[in-house]
């Protein structure tokens, strides 16, 4: 049963990578890569169960947190052009 879950996850990951390559906008591609990262966490969890190694679950949690933070940082950089998030008009007005 878990082998079927692993196969289904791998098929979903391939479909997600196709969306990441073909995505019409940058935001679609970023969302597809975020979804790919989430599916990777699920694969690590399934491997954890199959191998019977509980330390893999810690790796899955760390990977999920990194995936979330990187996605937010990339979206912010894509929107503003830098990670500070201060629009250029506000910087000019303060000087």
HELIX and SHEET records of a PDB file:
HELIX    1   1 UNK A    2  UNK A   22  1                                  21    
HELIX    2   2 UNK A   26  UNK A   51  1                                  26    
HELIX    3   3 UNK A   55  UNK A   80  1                                  26    
HELIX    4   4 UNK A   88  UNK A   94  1                                   7    
END                                                                             
